[in-house]
Amino acid sequence: MPTSPPLSPERTGLFAALGAYVMWGFLPLYLILVKAVPPTEFVAWRIIFTVPICLLIVMLRRQMPEIRAAMADRRVLLTLLASACLIAINWFVYVWAIQNGNVYAASLGYYINPLLNVVLGTFFLGEVLTRRQWFAAGLAAAGIALLLGGALTTLWISLTLAGSFATYGLLRKRVAVGALPGLTIESVLLLPLALGIAWVFAAGPDGSAITVSTALTFSIMLGGVLTAMPLLLFAIAARRMDYSTLGFIQFLAPTIVFVLGLTVFGEKLQMVQLACFIMIWSAAAIFVWDIFQRSRNSV
């Protein structure tokens, strides 16, 4: 019986990217369940519950030798420490933004991210963009510039999310370690700080959020799965796709977040934000159309 040919690295990278961005897009719905948990404490619990999940999968896949080899390499370990700090910052700002009703600012952050991916991919990875792609990047930059005049108070949220995650992806693409071992090491490196933060909250007057109720406890524990899975998929995609192309696939996640902001969270959309969204949506359409045209011409 004939068997279908194995998927190419590019195809598997594409499926991994789509899975990661769909999960991230719907993450605000999950954050509604844990809205009562302070962002700092919640991020600490995310890290704590991510570690055992990653270690379990690593043992099942027999990847412990790869983890030991990575931790023995000083350059790799320092790179993963830097990427761990970046993703922790990203998590905190995102959770804080959603909990404080800044859904559009969070969405814009992940619309800005592809623009930074283009810049980083071009200057650090030697990736080449077409004129249409440069025009798309310029149009997205012009949209972002609008926010300097009309939504300056929340622009820091968008820029922090975009900058931290774009740099995180670049570091993970350049470091010589697999997706799951790298994520496991990142989580282990952050674990002492996370345990310290959890202890501080537990010793405080309000106690630990994880002891409030059984439902909240399970909701917080779910954060480990929802942290590990999309990051693992993203790391796989980052190693198998052009970084600039991966960045523009990311438009899927903030689009979902934007729709949730309109429908579920009911956040008021400022005109300057709408104008920025329209310009960045247009930039994304130009970039995707250019990729489609080049793929057709190469057949």
C-alpha positions as CSV (number, residue, x, y, z in Angstrom):
1,M,0.0,0.0,0.0
2,P,1.6,3.3,-1.1
3,T,2.4,5.8,1.7
4,S,2.2,9.5,1.4
5,P,5.5,11.3,1.3
6,P,6.7,13.0,4.6
7,L,5.9,16.6,5.0
8,S,8.7,19.0,4.2
9,P,10.2,21.1,7.0
10,E,8.5,24.2,5.6
11,R,5.1,22.5,5.7
12,T,5.5,21.2,9.2
13,G,6.8,24.6,10.2
14,L,3.7,26.2,8.7
15,F,1.3,23.8,10.6
16,A,3.2,24.5,13.8
17,A,3.0,28.2,13.3
18,L,-0.8,28.1,12.7
19,G,-1.3,26.0,15.8
20,A,0.7,28.4,17.9
21,Y,-1.0,31.5,16.7
22,V,-4.5,30.2,17.0
23,M,-3.8,29.2,20.6
24,W,-2.3,32.6,21.4
25,G,-5.2,34.3,19.6
26,F,-7.8,32.8,21.9
27,L,-5.7,33.1,25.1
28,P,-7.6,36.2,26.3
29,L,-10.7,34.0,26.8
30,Y,-8.6,31.8,29.2
31,L,-7.4,34.9,31.0
32,I,-11.0,35.7,31.9
33,L,-10.9,32.6,34.1
34,V,-7.9,33.8,36.1
35,K,-8.7,37.6,36.2
36,A,-8.7,37.5,40.0
37,V,-5.0,36.5,40.1
38,P,-2.5,39.3,40.1
39,P,-0.4,39.3,36.9
40,T,2.9,38.8,38.7
41,E,1.7,35.8,40.6
42,F,-0.1,34.3,37.6
43,V,3.1,34.5,35.5
44,A,5.0,32.8,38.3
45,W,2.4,29.9,38.4
46,R,2.6,29.7,34.6
47,I,6.3,29.0,34.9
48,I,6.0,26.6,37.8
49,F,3.4,24.5,36.0
50,T,5.2,24.6,32.6
51,V,8.3,22.9,34.0
52,P,6.8,19.5,34.9
53,I,4.9,19.4,31.6
54,C,8.1,20.1,29.6
55,L,10.1,17.6,31.6
56,L,7.5,14.9,31.2
57,I,7.5,15.3,27.4
58,V,11.3,15.5,27.3
59,M,11.6,12.2,29.1
60,L,9.0,10.5,26.9
61,R,11.0,11.7,23.8
62,R,14.3,10.8,25.4
63,Q,15.8,14.2,24.9
64,M,17.5,14.6,28.3
65,P,21.0,14.2,26.7
66,E,20.2,17.2,24.5
67,I,19.3,19.2,27.5
68,R,22.5,18.2,29.3
69,A,24.6,19.1,26.3
70,A,22.9,22.5,26.0
71,M,23.4,23.3,29.7
72,A,27.1,22.4,29.4
73,D,27.5,25.0,26.6
74,R,28.0,28.4,28.2
75,R,27.0,30.4,25.1
76,V,23.8,28.4,24.6
77,L,22.9,28.7,28.3
78,L,23.4,32.4,28.3
79,T,21.3,32.8,25.2
80,L,18.5,30.8,26.7
81,L,18.7,32.8,29.9
82,A,18.2,36.0,27.8
83,S,15.3,34.4,25.9
84,A,13.8,33.3,29.1
85,C,13.9,36.8,30.5
86,L,12.3,38.2,27.3
87,I,9.4,35.7,27.3
88,A,8.7,36.3,31.0
89,I,8.5,40.1,30.4
90,N,6.2,39.4,27.4
91,W,3.9,37.2,29.5
92,F,3.6,39.7,32.3
93,V,2.9,42.7,30.0
94,Y,0.3,40.7,28.0
95,V,-1.5,39.4,31.1
96,W,-1.5,42.9,32.7
97,A,-2.8,44.5,29.5
98,I,-5.7,42.0,29.1
99,Q,-6.7,42.2,32.8
100,N,-6.7,46.1,32.6
101,G,-8.9,46.3,29.5
102,N,-6.1,47.1,27.0
103,V,-7.0,44.4,24.6
104,Y,-6.4,46.5,21.5
105,A,-3.0,47.6,22.7
106,A,-2.1,43.9,23.2
107,S,-3.4,43.1,19.7
108,L,-1.4,46.0,18.2
109,G,1.7,44.7,19.8
110,Y,1.5,41.5,17.9
111,Y,0.7,43.4,14.7
112,I,3.9,45.4,15.2
113,N,5.9,42.3,15.9
114,P,6.0,41.1,12.2
115,L,7.5,44.5,11.2
116,L,10.3,43.9,13.8
117,N,10.7,40.4,12.5
118,V,11.3,41.8,9.0
119,V,14.0,44.1,10.3
120,L,15.7,41.5,12.4
121,G,15.5,38.8,9.7
122,T,17.0,41.2,7.2
123,F,19.8,42.6,9.3
124,F,20.7,39.6,11.4
125,L,19.8,36.6,9.3
126,G,20.6,37.8,5.9
127,E,17.0,37.4,4.6
128,V,16.1,39.4,1.5
129,L,12.8,41.2,1.0
130,T,11.2,42.3,-2.3
131,R,10.2,45.9,-3.0
132,R,6.5,45.0,-2.3
133,Q,7.5,43.5,1.1
134,W,9.5,46.7,2.0
135,F,6.5,48.8,1.0
136,A,4.4,46.6,3.3
137,A,6.8,47.1,6.1
138,G,6.8,50.9,5.5
139,L,3.0,51.0,5.5
140,A,2.9,49.1,8.8
141,A,5.5,51.6,10.3
142,A,3.3,54.5,9.2
143,G,0.4,52.9,10.9
144,I,2.4,52.5,14.1
145,A,3.5,56.2,13.9
146,L,-0.2,57.3,14.1
147,L,-0.3,55.9,17.6
148,L,2.4,58.4,18.7
149,G,-0.2,61.1,18.4
150,G,-3.4,59.4,19.4
151,A,-2.7,56.5,21.7
152,L,0.6,57.3,23.3
153,T,-0.5,56.1,26.8
154,T,-0.9,52.5,25.7
155,L,1.9,52.5,23.0
156,W,4.4,51.2,25.5
157,I,2.3,48.0,25.9
158,S,2.4,47.4,22.1
159,L,6.1,48.2,21.7
160,T,7.1,46.1,24.7
161,L,5.1,43.1,23.5
162,A,6.4,43.4,20.0
163,G,10.1,44.0,20.9
164,S,10.3,41.3,23.6
165,F,8.7,38.6,21.4
166,A,10.5,39.5,18.2
167,T,13.9,39.4,20.0
168,Y,12.9,36.1,21.7
169,G,12.1,34.5,18.4
170,L,15.4,35.7,16.9
171,L,17.4,34.2,19.8
172,R,15.6,30.9,19.6
173,K,16.2,30.7,15.9
174,R,20.0,31.3,16.3
175,V,20.6,29.1,19.3
176,A,21.7,25.5,18.6
177,V,19.1,23.6,20.7
178,G,15.8,21.9,19.8
179,A,12.4,23.4,20.5
180,L,11.3,21.4,23.5
181,P,14.8,21.2,25.2
182,G,15.2,24.9,24.8
183,L,11.8,25.7,26.3
184,T,12.5,23.3,29.2
185,I,15.8,25.0,30.0
186,E,14.1,28.4,29.8
187,S,11.4,27.3,32.2
188,V,14.0,25.8,34.6
189,L,16.1,28.9,34.6
190,L,13.0,31.0,35.5
191,L,11.8,28.5,38.1
192,P,13.7,29.9,41.2
193,L,12.4,33.4,40.6
194,A,8.9,32.0,40.0
195,L,8.9,30.0,43.2
196,G,10.1,33.0,45.1
197,I,7.3,35.2,43.8
198,A,4.7,32.5,44.6
199,W,6.1,32.2,48.2
200,V,5.9,36.0,48.7
201,F,2.2,36.0,47.6
202,A,1.4,33.0,49.8
203,A,3.0,34.7,52.8
204,G,1.0,37.9,52.1
205,P,-2.2,39.0,53.8
206,D,-4.4,37.7,50.9
207,G,-2.6,34.3,50.6
208,S,-2.0,32.4,47.4
209,A,-4.5,32.6,44.6
210,I,-4.1,28.9,44.0
211,T,-5.8,28.1,47.3
212,V,-8.9,30.2,46.8
213,S,-11.0,27.6,45.1
214,T,-10.7,24.3,43.3
215,A,-11.9,25.8,40.0
216,L,-9.3,28.6,40.2
217,T,-6.6,26.1,41.1
218,F,-7.3,24.0,38.0
219,S,-7.6,27.2,35.9
220,I,-4.1,28.3,37.0
221,M,-2.7,24.8,36.4
222,L,-4.1,24.9,32.9
223,G,-1.8,27.9,32.3
224,G,1.2,25.5,32.2
225,V,-0.3,23.6,29.2
226,L,-1.3,26.8,27.4
227,T,2.2,28.2,28.0
228,A,4.2,25.1,26.9
229,M,2.2,24.1,23.8
230,P,2.1,27.3,21.7
231,L,5.7,28.2,22.6
232,L,6.8,24.7,21.6
233,L,5.0,25.0,18.3
234,F,6.4,28.5,17.7
235,A,10.0,27.3,18.4
236,I,9.5,24.5,15.9
237,A,8.2,26.9,13.3
238,A,11.0,29.4,14.0
239,R,13.6,26.8,13.2
240,R,11.9,25.6,10.0
241,M,10.6,28.8,8.3
242,D,12.0,32.1,7.0
243,Y,11.8,34.4,10.0
244,S,10.2,37.2,8.1
245,T,7.5,34.9,6.6
246,L,6.8,33.5,10.1
247,G,6.3,37.0,11.4
248,F,3.6,37.8,8.9
249,I,1.7,34.5,9.6
250,Q,1.5,35.9,13.1
251,F,-1.2,38.3,12.0
252,L,-3.6,35.5,12.7
253,A,-3.3,35.8,16.5
254,P,-3.8,39.6,16.9
255,T,-6.7,39.5,14.5
256,I,-8.4,37.0,16.8
257,V,-7.6,39.1,19.8
258,F,-8.9,42.2,18.0
259,V,-12.2,40.5,17.3
260,L,-12.4,39.3,20.9
261,G,-11.8,42.9,22.0
262,L,-14.8,44.0,19.9
263,T,-17.2,41.2,20.7
264,V,-16.3,39.7,24.1
265,F,-14.5,42.4,26.0
266,G,-16.5,45.3,24.5
267,E,-13.5,47.7,24.5
268,K,-14.1,51.1,22.8
269,L,-12.0,51.5,19.6
270,Q,-10.5,54.9,19.1
271,M,-10.4,56.3,15.6
272,V,-6.6,56.5,15.6
273,Q,-6.4,52.8,16.6
274,L,-8.8,51.9,13.8
275,A,-6.7,53.9,11.3
276,C,-3.6,52.1,12.5
277,F,-5.3,48.7,12.2
278,I,-6.4,49.4,8.7
279,M,-2.9,50.4,7.6
280,I,-1.3,47.3,9.2
281,W,-4.0,45.0,7.8
282,S,-3.2,46.5,4.3
283,A,0.5,45.9,4.9
284,A,-0.2,42.3,5.9
285,A,-2.4,41.8,2.8
286,I,0.4,43.1,0.5
287,F,3.0,40.9,2.1
288,V,0.9,37.8,1.9
289,W,0.0,38.5,-1.7
290,D,3.6,39.0,-2.6
291,I,4.5,35.6,-1.0
292,F,1.6,33.9,-2.9
293,Q,2.7,35.5,-6.2
294,R,6.3,34.4,-5.8
295,S,5.3,30.9,-4.9
296,R,3.2,30.7,-8.1
297,N,6.0,31.9,-10.2
298,S,8.4,29.4,-8.8
299,V,6.2,26.4,-9.8
